Amino acid sequence: MNDISAIGTDLRADTSLLRTSSYVGGQWIEARDGATFPVTDPATGQVVASVSKLTGADAIRAVDAAARAFPSWAARLPQDRSHLLRQWFNLITAHREELARIMVAEQGKPLSEARGEIDYAASFVEFYAEESKRPNVEGVTSHLADAEVEVWREPAGVAALITPWNFPAAMLTRKAAAALAAGCTIVAHPSAETPLSALALAELAARAGLPAGVFNVVTGDAPEIVGPWTEDPRVRVLSFTGSTEIGRLLYRQSATTVKRLVMELGGHAPVLVFADANLEIAVAEAIKAKFATSGQDCLGANRIFVERPVYDAFCRSFTAATQSLSIGPGLEDRDIGPLMNEKAVAKQEEQVADALSKGATLACGGKRHPLGPLFYEPTVLTDVPADAAILHEETFGPVAAIVPFDTEEEALTRANDTEYGLVAYVHTQDPRRIYRASRALQFGMVAVNRTKVTGAPIPFGGMKQSGLGREGSRLGMEEFTEIKYVCRNWA
Protein backbone atom coordinates (compact mmCIF):
# COMPACT_ATOMS: atom_id res chain seq x y z
CA MET A 1 0.00 0.00 0.00
CA ASN A 2 1.47 3.35 -0.98
CA ASP A 3 1.85 5.80 1.91
CA ILE A 4 0.84 9.05 0.24
CA SER A 5 0.80 10.78 3.64
CA ALA A 6 4.57 10.34 3.86
CA ILE A 7 4.93 12.88 1.08
CA GLY A 8 3.36 15.59 3.21
CA THR A 9 0.01 17.31 3.52
CA ASP A 10 0.73 19.74 0.71
CA LEU A 11 0.60 17.00 -1.92
CA ARG A 12 -3.07 18.05 -1.78
CA ALA A 13 -4.23 18.73 -5.34
CA ASP A 14 -3.23 15.63 -7.26
CA THR A 15 -2.31 12.37 -5.55
CA SER A 16 -2.57 10.58 -8.92
CA LEU A 17 0.96 11.81 -9.63
CA LEU A 18 2.18 9.10 -7.26
CA ARG A 19 2.42 6.34 -9.86
CA THR A 20 3.91 2.93 -9.13
CA SER A 21 3.52 1.18 -12.50
CA SER A 22 5.70 1.54 -15.58
CA TYR A 23 4.50 3.54 -18.56
CA VAL A 24 4.86 1.69 -21.86
CA GLY A 25 3.08 2.33 -25.15
CA GLY A 26 0.66 4.76 -23.55
CA GLN A 27 -0.40 2.24 -20.87
CA TRP A 28 0.47 1.85 -17.19
CA ILE A 29 1.71 -1.71 -16.79
CA GLU A 30 2.75 -3.87 -13.86
CA ALA A 31 5.08 -6.84 -13.66
CA ARG A 32 3.43 -9.98 -14.98
CA ASP A 33 4.37 -11.89 -11.83
CA GLY A 34 3.34 -9.02 -9.56
CA ALA A 35 6.94 -8.38 -8.44
CA THR A 36 7.65 -5.03 -6.79
CA PHE A 37 10.49 -3.27 -5.04
CA PRO A 38 10.27 -0.77 -2.17
CA VAL A 39 11.06 2.92 -2.38
CA THR A 40 12.06 4.22 1.03
CA ASP A 41 12.38 7.65 2.58
CA PRO A 42 16.10 7.97 3.44
CA ALA A 43 15.26 10.27 6.37
CA THR A 44 13.07 7.73 8.15
CA GLY A 45 13.58 4.37 6.46
CA GLN A 46 9.82 4.12 5.91
CA VAL A 47 8.51 2.61 2.70
CA VAL A 48 6.90 5.34 0.60
CA ALA A 49 5.73 3.10 -2.25
CA SER A 50 6.08 -0.34 -3.79
CA VAL A 51 6.94 -0.02 -7.47
CA SER A 52 6.52 -2.60 -10.21
CA LYS A 53 9.68 -4.56 -10.97
CA LEU A 54 9.68 -5.21 -14.69
CA THR A 55 11.86 -7.59 -16.69
CA GLY A 56 14.06 -7.61 -19.76
CA ALA A 57 11.07 -8.73 -21.83
CA ASP A 58 9.25 -5.59 -20.72
CA ALA A 59 12.28 -3.51 -21.65
CA ILE A 60 12.07 -4.89 -25.20
CA ARG A 61 8.33 -4.27 -25.19
CA ALA A 62 9.09 -0.60 -24.48
CA VAL A 63 11.52 -0.45 -27.42
CA ASP A 64 8.84 -2.05 -29.60
CA ALA A 65 6.44 0.74 -28.62
CA ALA A 66 9.03 3.46 -29.17
CA ALA A 67 10.06 2.04 -32.53
CA ARG A 68 6.43 1.92 -33.71
CA ALA A 69 5.87 5.50 -32.61
CA PHE A 70 9.08 6.86 -34.09
CA PRO A 71 8.15 7.35 -37.78
CA SER A 72 5.07 9.46 -37.08
CA TRP A 73 6.74 11.42 -34.25
CA ALA A 74 9.80 12.18 -36.39
CA ALA A 75 7.55 13.28 -39.26
CA ARG A 76 5.53 15.74 -37.20
CA LEU A 77 6.08 19.40 -37.79
CA PRO A 78 8.59 20.84 -35.31
CA GLN A 79 5.90 23.32 -34.28
CA ASP A 80 3.67 20.41 -33.23
CA ARG A 81 6.40 18.85 -31.11
CA SER A 82 7.09 22.28 -29.66
CA HIS A 83 3.44 22.71 -28.67
CA LEU A 84 3.34 19.37 -26.85
CA LEU A 85 6.58 20.11 -25.00
CA ARG A 86 5.14 23.47 -23.97
CA GLN A 87 2.06 21.70 -22.63
CA TRP A 88 4.32 19.38 -20.63
CA PHE A 89 6.24 22.37 -19.27
CA ASN A 90 3.01 24.06 -18.18
CA LEU A 91 1.90 20.97 -16.29
CA ILE A 92 5.27 20.55 -14.57
CA THR A 93 5.20 24.13 -13.33
CA ALA A 94 1.56 23.82 -12.27
CA HIS A 95 2.40 20.75 -10.17
CA ARG A 96 5.69 22.07 -8.79
CA GLU A 97 4.81 21.50 -5.14
CA GLU A 98 3.53 17.95 -5.57
CA LEU A 99 6.57 16.99 -7.64
CA ALA A 100 8.94 18.52 -5.09
CA ARG A 101 7.35 16.60 -2.22
CA ILE A 102 7.47 13.34 -4.11
CA MET A 103 11.18 13.98 -4.67
CA VAL A 104 11.81 14.72 -1.00
CA ALA A 105 10.05 11.51 0.00
CA GLU A 106 12.18 9.29 -2.21
CA GLN A 107 15.47 11.21 -2.38
CA GLY A 108 15.64 13.09 0.92
CA LYS A 109 16.96 16.46 -0.26
CA PRO A 110 15.73 19.62 1.49
CA LEU A 111 12.36 20.83 0.23
CA SER A 112 13.69 24.15 -1.09
CA GLU A 113 16.32 22.26 -3.12
CA ALA A 114 13.62 19.95 -4.45
CA ARG A 115 11.51 22.91 -5.53
CA GLY A 116 14.59 24.36 -7.18
CA GLU A 117 15.16 21.11 -9.03
CA ILE A 118 11.61 21.09 -10.37
CA ASP A 119 12.17 24.60 -11.69
CA TYR A 120 15.45 23.44 -13.22
CA ALA A 121 13.77 20.38 -14.73
CA ALA A 122 10.99 22.50 -16.22
CA SER A 123 13.50 24.92 -17.73
CA PHE A 124 14.85 22.20 -20.03
CA VAL A 125 11.37 21.40 -21.31
CA GLU A 126 10.69 25.08 -21.96
CA PHE A 127 14.07 25.58 -23.66
CA TYR A 128 13.71 22.60 -25.99
CA ALA A 129 10.10 23.48 -26.78
CA GLU A 130 11.60 26.55 -28.45
CA GLU A 131 14.77 24.90 -29.75
CA SER A 132 12.76 22.18 -31.49
CA LYS A 133 11.73 24.75 -34.12
CA ARG A 134 15.25 25.91 -34.93
CA PRO A 135 17.22 23.13 -36.70
CA ASN A 136 17.41 24.11 -40.34
CA VAL A 137 18.72 22.62 -43.52
CA GLU A 138 22.19 24.07 -44.00
CA GLY A 139 23.15 25.19 -47.45
CA VAL A 140 26.79 24.57 -48.37
CA THR A 141 28.67 26.21 -51.20
CA SER A 142 29.07 23.39 -53.69
CA HIS A 143 32.49 22.11 -54.70
CA LEU A 144 30.94 20.67 -57.87
CA ALA A 145 29.96 22.86 -60.81
CA ASP A 146 26.76 20.99 -61.60
CA ALA A 147 25.52 20.14 -58.10
CA GLU A 148 23.71 21.67 -55.16
CA VAL A 149 24.70 20.65 -51.64
CA GLU A 150 22.66 20.55 -48.41
CA VAL A 151 23.22 19.21 -44.92
CA TRP A 152 20.21 17.94 -42.98
CA ARG A 153 19.79 17.01 -39.33
CA GLU A 154 17.42 14.09 -38.81
CA PRO A 155 16.27 12.38 -35.59
CA ALA A 156 18.47 9.40 -34.81
CA GLY A 157 15.73 6.98 -33.72
CA VAL A 158 14.85 5.43 -30.37
CA ALA A 159 16.84 6.90 -27.49
CA ALA A 160 17.49 5.09 -24.20
CA LEU A 161 17.82 7.37 -21.17
CA ILE A 162 19.32 6.12 -17.89
CA THR A 163 19.00 8.58 -15.03
CA PRO A 164 20.49 8.76 -11.49
CA TRP A 165 18.97 9.12 -8.05
CA ASN A 166 20.51 12.45 -7.02
CA PHE A 167 18.57 14.60 -9.53
CA PRO A 168 15.64 12.33 -10.45
CA ALA A 169 13.57 15.00 -12.23
CA ALA A 170 16.12 17.30 -13.89
CA MET A 171 18.28 14.54 -15.32
CA LEU A 172 15.24 13.01 -17.01
CA THR A 173 13.91 16.24 -18.50
CA ARG A 174 17.36 17.39 -19.65
CA LYS A 175 17.66 14.24 -21.73
CA ALA A 176 14.02 13.63 -22.65
CA ALA A 177 13.15 17.15 -23.76
CA ALA A 178 16.20 17.29 -26.03
CA ALA A 179 15.47 13.88 -27.54
CA LEU A 180 11.77 14.59 -28.05
CA ALA A 181 12.50 18.00 -29.58
CA ALA A 182 14.88 16.36 -32.04
CA GLY A 183 12.15 13.93 -33.12
CA CYS A 184 13.33 10.85 -31.22
CA THR A 185 11.12 8.59 -29.14
CA ILE A 186 12.43 7.48 -25.75
CA VAL A 187 12.67 4.58 -23.35
CA ALA A 188 13.78 5.72 -19.90
CA HIS A 189 15.02 3.85 -16.86
CA PRO A 190 15.14 5.82 -13.60
CA SER A 191 17.21 4.69 -10.64
CA ALA A 192 15.42 2.07 -8.57
CA GLU A 193 16.01 4.27 -5.52
CA THR A 194 14.09 7.23 -6.98
CA PRO A 195 11.62 6.09 -9.66
CA LEU A 196 8.62 8.09 -8.42
CA SER A 197 9.74 11.43 -9.87
CA ALA A 198 10.18 9.91 -13.34
CA LEU A 199 6.79 8.20 -13.19
CA ALA A 200 5.13 11.45 -12.10
CA LEU A 201 6.74 13.22 -15.06
CA ALA A 202 5.50 10.46 -17.37
CA GLU A 203 1.98 10.99 -16.03
CA LEU A 204 2.24 14.69 -16.85
CA ALA A 205 3.68 13.94 -20.29
CA ALA A 206 0.66 11.73 -20.99
CA ARG A 207 -1.68 14.50 -19.88
CA ALA A 208 0.19 16.92 -22.13
CA GLY A 209 -0.82 14.77 -25.09
CA LEU A 210 2.42 13.04 -26.04
CA PRO A 211 1.34 10.14 -28.30
CA ALA A 212 1.47 6.55 -27.10
CA GLY A 213 4.93 5.04 -27.41
CA VAL A 214 6.76 8.36 -27.64
CA PHE A 215 7.59 8.51 -23.92
CA ASN A 216 8.17 5.22 -22.07
CA VAL A 217 9.44 4.65 -18.51
CA VAL A 218 10.47 1.18 -17.35
CA THR A 219 11.21 0.45 -13.69
CA GLY A 220 13.17 -2.46 -12.25
CA ASP A 221 16.75 -3.63 -11.82
CA ALA A 222 19.13 -1.66 -14.02
CA PRO A 223 21.07 -4.62 -15.49
CA GLU A 224 17.87 -6.41 -16.49
CA ILE A 225 16.25 -3.34 -18.06
CA VAL A 226 19.24 -1.54 -19.59
CA GLY A 227 21.11 -4.63 -20.79
CA PRO A 228 18.62 -5.43 -23.58
CA TRP A 229 18.65 -1.78 -24.67
CA THR A 230 22.42 -1.78 -25.16
CA GLU A 231 22.08 -4.86 -27.40
CA ASP A 232 19.04 -3.71 -29.41
CA PRO A 233 20.05 -2.14 -32.75
CA ARG A 234 16.83 -0.12 -32.82
CA VAL A 235 18.13 1.93 -29.89
CA ARG A 236 20.38 4.39 -31.69
CA VAL A 237 21.31 6.72 -28.82
CA LEU A 238 22.07 5.88 -25.21
CA SER A 239 22.25 8.76 -22.74
CA PHE A 240 23.49 7.99 -19.24
CA THR A 241 24.20 9.99 -16.10
CA GLY A 242 26.02 8.15 -13.34
CA SER A 243 29.35 6.83 -12.23
CA THR A 244 32.37 6.50 -14.50
CA GLU A 245 32.54 2.80 -13.61
CA ILE A 246 29.02 2.11 -14.92
CA GLY A 247 29.67 4.41 -17.88
CA ARG A 248 32.61 2.23 -18.92
CA LEU A 249 30.40 -0.85 -18.68
CA LEU A 250 27.68 0.69 -20.86
CA TYR A 251 30.33 1.85 -23.32
CA ARG A 252 31.49 -1.76 -23.75
CA GLN A 253 27.98 -3.17 -23.94
CA SER A 254 26.94 -0.66 -26.59
CA ALA A 255 29.92 -1.33 -28.84
CA THR A 256 28.36 -4.20 -30.77
CA THR A 257 25.54 -1.99 -32.04
CA VAL A 258 27.75 1.12 -32.43
CA LYS A 259 25.37 3.44 -30.63
CA ARG A 260 25.79 7.14 -30.21
CA LEU A 261 26.65 7.68 -26.53
CA VAL A 262 26.01 10.72 -24.36
CA MET A 263 27.53 10.23 -20.92
CA GLU A 264 27.72 12.53 -17.93
CA LEU A 265 29.95 10.61 -15.55
CA GLY A 266 31.81 11.17 -12.31
CA GLY A 267 33.34 14.41 -11.11
CA HIS A 268 36.18 15.33 -8.77
CA ALA A 269 35.87 19.09 -8.76
CA PRO A 270 38.71 21.27 -7.46
CA VAL A 271 38.21 24.68 -5.88
CA LEU A 272 41.21 26.99 -6.27
CA VAL A 273 41.31 29.93 -3.86
CA PHE A 274 44.13 32.39 -4.55
CA ALA A 275 45.42 34.90 -2.02
CA ASP A 276 43.92 37.86 -3.92
CA ALA A 277 40.40 36.39 -3.86
CA ASN A 278 37.54 38.01 -1.98
CA LEU A 279 37.70 35.62 0.97
CA GLU A 280 34.12 36.15 2.09
CA ILE A 281 32.79 35.31 -1.36
CA ALA A 282 35.21 32.40 -1.75
CA VAL A 283 34.07 30.82 1.51
CA ALA A 284 30.37 31.30 0.77
CA GLU A 285 30.69 29.88 -2.74
CA ALA A 286 32.84 26.96 -1.58
CA ILE A 287 30.16 26.08 0.99
CA LYS A 288 27.59 25.98 -1.83
CA ALA A 289 29.88 23.94 -4.05
CA LYS A 290 30.52 21.39 -1.31
CA PHE A 291 27.22 20.97 0.50
CA ALA A 292 24.44 21.39 -2.08
CA THR A 293 22.33 18.22 -2.24
CA SER A 294 24.19 17.16 0.94
CA GLY A 295 27.30 16.82 -1.19
CA GLN A 296 25.65 14.24 -3.46
CA ASP A 297 26.34 16.07 -6.69
CA CYS A 298 28.75 15.36 -9.53
CA LEU A 299 29.52 19.09 -9.50
CA GLY A 300 30.30 18.94 -5.78
CA ALA A 301 33.65 20.35 -4.61
CA ASN A 302 35.87 17.42 -3.66
CA ARG A 303 39.22 19.16 -3.26
CA ILE A 304 39.67 22.69 -1.96
CA PHE A 305 43.13 24.15 -2.64
CA VAL A 306 43.89 27.43 -0.83
CA GLU A 307 46.96 29.62 -1.30
CA ARG A 308 49.02 29.60 1.87
CA PRO A 309 48.85 33.34 2.81
CA VAL A 310 45.05 33.05 3.30
CA TYR A 311 44.91 29.35 4.18
CA ASP A 312 44.36 29.66 7.94
CA ALA A 313 41.77 32.42 7.57
CA PHE A 314 39.89 30.43 4.93
CA CYS A 315 39.89 27.27 7.05
CA ARG A 316 38.54 29.13 10.08
CA SER A 317 35.76 30.82 8.13
CA PHE A 318 34.86 27.70 6.15
CA THR A 319 34.73 25.58 9.30
CA ALA A 320 32.54 28.11 11.10
CA ALA A 321 30.16 28.24 8.13
CA THR A 322 30.04 24.44 8.00
CA GLN A 323 29.22 24.22 11.71
CA SER A 324 26.30 26.61 11.20
CA LEU A 325 24.61 24.32 8.65
CA SER A 326 21.37 22.80 9.90
CA ILE A 327 20.60 19.10 9.53
CA GLY A 328 17.24 17.39 9.25
CA PRO A 329 14.64 15.61 7.11
CA GLY A 330 13.90 17.16 3.75
CA LEU A 331 10.41 18.35 4.65
CA GLU A 332 11.92 20.40 7.50
CA ASP A 333 13.90 22.19 4.78
CA ARG A 334 17.24 22.18 6.57
CA ASP A 335 20.59 22.75 4.86
CA ILE A 336 21.69 19.11 4.96
CA GLY A 337 19.44 16.09 4.51
CA PRO A 338 20.13 12.37 4.71
CA LEU A 339 22.43 10.56 2.33
CA MET A 340 20.84 8.17 -0.12
CA ASN A 341 21.87 4.83 1.37
CA GLU A 342 24.19 3.00 3.74
CA LYS A 343 26.86 2.64 1.07
CA ALA A 344 27.07 6.43 0.73
CA VAL A 345 27.49 6.91 4.49
CA ALA A 346 30.10 4.17 4.71
CA LYS A 347 32.13 5.93 2.03
CA GLN A 348 32.22 9.11 4.11
CA GLU A 349 33.41 7.14 7.11
CA GLU A 350 36.09 5.35 5.11
CA GLN A 351 37.47 8.50 3.51
CA VAL A 352 37.53 10.42 6.79
CA ALA A 353 39.26 7.55 8.64
CA ASP A 354 41.79 7.19 5.83
CA ALA A 355 42.63 10.92 5.78
CA LEU A 356 43.00 11.11 9.54
CA SER A 357 45.22 8.04 9.63
CA LYS A 358 47.53 9.78 7.15
CA GLY A 359 47.82 13.02 9.10
CA ALA A 360 44.82 15.20 8.19
CA THR A 361 43.21 17.33 10.90
CA LEU A 362 39.51 17.03 11.74
CA ALA A 363 38.18 20.60 12.04
CA CYS A 364 34.54 19.61 12.59
CA GLY A 365 32.08 16.76 12.09
CA GLY A 366 33.44 13.36 11.23
CA LYS A 367 30.64 11.04 12.31
CA ARG A 368 27.03 10.03 11.81
CA HIS A 369 24.38 12.34 13.18
CA PRO A 370 21.96 11.17 15.91
CA LEU A 371 18.98 11.94 13.66
CA GLY A 372 19.33 8.60 11.90
CA PRO A 373 21.66 6.10 10.25
CA LEU A 374 21.78 7.94 6.91
CA PHE A 375 22.55 11.37 8.35
CA TYR A 376 26.23 12.34 8.36
CA GLU A 377 27.59 15.48 9.95
CA PRO A 378 28.98 18.16 7.62
CA THR A 379 32.69 17.56 7.97
CA VAL A 380 35.86 19.57 7.36
CA LEU A 381 39.31 18.03 7.01
CA THR A 382 42.32 20.35 6.82
CA ASP A 383 45.96 19.73 5.88
CA VAL A 384 44.88 16.66 3.95
CA PRO A 385 47.96 14.77 2.68
CA ALA A 386 48.43 14.09 -1.02
CA ASP A 387 48.04 10.32 -0.63
CA ALA A 388 44.65 10.50 1.11
CA ALA A 389 41.89 8.66 -0.76
CA ILE A 390 39.57 11.67 -0.60
CA LEU A 391 41.92 13.58 -2.92
CA HIS A 392 41.69 10.85 -5.55
CA GLU A 393 38.15 9.45 -5.25
CA GLU A 394 34.79 11.12 -5.68
CA THR A 395 33.28 11.67 -2.22
CA PHE A 396 29.59 12.24 -2.99
CA GLY A 397 28.83 13.38 0.53
CA PRO A 398 29.23 16.25 3.01
CA VAL A 399 32.98 15.93 3.66
CA ALA A 400 35.29 18.78 2.60
CA ALA A 401 39.05 18.31 2.15
CA ILE A 402 41.19 21.47 2.32
CA VAL A 403 44.82 21.62 1.19
CA PRO A 404 47.33 24.54 1.08
CA PHE A 405 49.36 25.44 -2.01
CA ASP A 406 52.22 27.84 -2.68
CA THR A 407 52.23 28.62 -6.41
CA GLU A 408 49.77 28.93 -9.26
CA GLU A 409 51.57 26.21 -11.17
CA GLU A 410 51.26 23.84 -8.22
CA ALA A 411 47.55 24.54 -7.83
CA LEU A 412 46.79 23.95 -11.50
CA THR A 413 48.91 20.80 -11.62
CA ARG A 414 47.20 19.30 -8.60
CA ALA A 415 43.75 20.30 -9.85
CA ASN A 416 44.40 18.50 -13.15
CA ASP A 417 45.85 15.42 -11.45
CA THR A 418 42.71 13.31 -11.86
CA GLU A 419 41.01 11.12 -14.43
CA TYR A 420 37.93 13.32 -14.08
CA GLY A 421 37.28 16.63 -15.81
CA LEU A 422 33.74 17.86 -15.23
CA VAL A 423 33.92 21.24 -13.44
CA ALA A 424 36.50 23.39 -11.67
CA TYR A 425 35.99 26.46 -9.46
CA VAL A 426 38.46 29.36 -9.38
CA HIS A 427 38.54 32.33 -7.00
CA THR A 428 40.83 35.22 -7.88
CA GLN A 429 40.55 38.90 -8.79
CA ASP A 430 43.47 38.89 -11.23
CA PRO A 431 42.06 38.92 -14.81
CA ARG A 432 45.28 37.48 -16.22
CA ARG A 433 45.16 34.58 -13.77
CA ILE A 434 41.49 34.01 -14.60
CA TYR A 435 42.44 33.61 -18.25
CA ARG A 436 45.48 31.41 -17.53
CA ALA A 437 43.58 29.14 -15.15
CA SER A 438 40.53 28.87 -17.41
CA ARG A 439 42.82 27.80 -20.25
CA ALA A 440 44.97 25.42 -18.21
CA LEU A 441 42.26 23.57 -16.29
CA GLN A 442 41.33 20.31 -18.02
CA PHE A 443 37.64 20.50 -17.23
CA GLY A 444 34.58 20.88 -19.42
CA MET A 445 33.24 23.73 -17.28
CA VAL A 446 35.05 26.42 -15.28
CA ALA A 447 33.29 28.66 -12.75
CA VAL A 448 35.10 31.86 -11.78
CA ASN A 449 34.21 33.55 -8.47
CA ARG A 450 30.88 31.72 -8.35
CA THR A 451 29.38 28.26 -8.02
CA LYS A 452 26.16 28.11 -10.04
CA VAL A 453 26.90 27.81 -13.75
CA THR A 454 24.37 25.28 -15.03
CA GLY A 455 21.18 25.99 -16.94
CA ALA A 456 19.25 24.94 -20.01
CA PRO A 457 21.14 27.20 -22.49
CA ILE A 458 24.65 25.98 -21.60
CA PRO A 459 26.51 22.86 -22.86
CA PHE A 460 26.87 20.69 -19.76
CA GLY A 461 29.56 18.03 -19.85
CA GLY A 462 33.10 17.05 -19.06
CA MET A 463 36.48 16.03 -20.38
CA LYS A 464 38.54 12.89 -19.86
CA GLN A 465 36.59 10.21 -17.97
CA SER A 466 33.85 12.59 -16.88
CA GLY A 467 31.87 11.84 -20.00
CA LEU A 468 31.07 12.11 -23.68
CA GLY A 469 29.01 14.71 -25.48
CA ARG A 470 27.03 17.60 -24.04
CA GLU A 471 23.59 18.10 -22.51
CA GLY A 472 21.64 21.34 -22.58
CA SER A 473 21.99 24.08 -25.21
CA ARG A 474 21.48 23.41 -28.91
CA LEU A 475 24.33 20.89 -28.66
CA GLY A 476 22.23 18.75 -26.35
CA MET A 477 19.56 18.35 -29.01
CA GLU A 478 22.13 17.69 -31.72
CA GLU A 479 23.31 14.63 -29.77
CA PHE A 480 20.01 12.99 -30.75
CA THR A 481 20.32 13.74 -34.46
CA GLU A 482 22.16 12.28 -37.42
CA ILE A 483 23.71 14.40 -40.16
CA LYS A 484 22.68 13.64 -43.71
CA TYR A 485 24.51 15.17 -46.65
CA VAL A 486 22.55 15.54 -49.89
CA CYS A 487 24.31 16.30 -53.19
CA ARG A 488 22.00 16.73 -56.19
CA ASN A 489 21.66 18.10 -59.65
CA TRP A 490 18.43 18.71 -61.44
CA ALA A 491 17.67 16.14 -64.11
Secondary structure as GFF3:
##gff-version 3
##sequence-region A 1 491
A	DSSP	three_ten_helix	4	7	.	.	.	ID=ss1
A	DSSP	three_ten_helix	9	11	.	.	.	ID=ss2
A	DSSP	three_ten_helix	15	17	.	.	.	ID=ss3
A	DSSP	beta_strand	22	24	.	.	.	ID=ss4
A	DSSP	beta_strand	27	29	.	.	.	ID=ss5
A	DSSP	beta_strand	36	40	.	.	.	ID=ss6
A	DSSP	beta_strand	47	52	.	.	.	ID=ss7
A	DSSP	alpha_helix	56	75	.	.	.	ID=ss8
A	DSSP	alpha_helix	78	94	.	.	.	ID=ss9
A	DSSP	alpha_helix	96	107	.	.	.	ID=ss10
A	DSSP	alpha_helix	111	131	.	.	.	ID=ss11
A	DSSP	beta_strand	138	140	.	.	.	ID=ss12
A	DSSP	beta_strand	148	155	.	.	.	ID=ss13
A	DSSP	beta_strand	158	162	.	.	.	ID=ss14
A	DSSP	alpha_helix	170	182	.	.	.	ID=ss15
A	DSSP	beta_strand	185	189	.	.	.	ID=ss16
A	DSSP	alpha_helix	196	208	.	.	.	ID=ss17
A	DSSP	beta_strand	215	217	.	.	.	ID=ss18
A	DSSP	alpha_helix	222	231	.	.	.	ID=ss19
A	DSSP	beta_strand	235	241	.	.	.	ID=ss20
A	DSSP	alpha_helix	244	253	.	.	.	ID=ss21
A	DSSP	three_ten_helix	255	257	.	.	.	ID=ss22
A	DSSP	beta_strand	260	264	.	.	.	ID=ss23
A	DSSP	beta_strand	269	273	.	.	.	ID=ss24
A	DSSP	alpha_helix	279	291	.	.	.	ID=ss25
A	DSSP	three_ten_helix	292	295	.	.	.	ID=ss26
A	DSSP	beta_strand	301	307	.	.	.	ID=ss27
A	DSSP	three_ten_helix	308	310	.	.	.	ID=ss28
A	DSSP	alpha_helix	311	323	.	.	.	ID=ss29
A	DSSP	three_ten_helix	330	332	.	.	.	ID=ss30
A	DSSP	alpha_helix	342	357	.	.	.	ID=ss31
A	DSSP	beta_strand	361	364	.	.	.	ID=ss32
A	DSSP	beta_strand	379	382	.	.	.	ID=ss33
A	DSSP	three_ten_helix	389	391	.	.	.	ID=ss34
A	DSSP	beta_strand	399	405	.	.	.	ID=ss35
A	DSSP	alpha_helix	408	416	.	.	.	ID=ss36
A	DSSP	beta_strand	423	427	.	.	.	ID=ss37
A	DSSP	alpha_helix	431	440	.	.	.	ID=ss38
A	DSSP	beta_strand	445	448	.	.	.	ID=ss39
A	DSSP	three_ten_helix	464	466	.	.	.	ID=ss40
A	DSSP	beta_strand	467	468	.	.	.	ID=ss41
A	DSSP	alpha_helix	473	478	.	.	.	ID=ss42
A	DSSP	beta_strand	481	488	.	.	.	ID=ss43
###
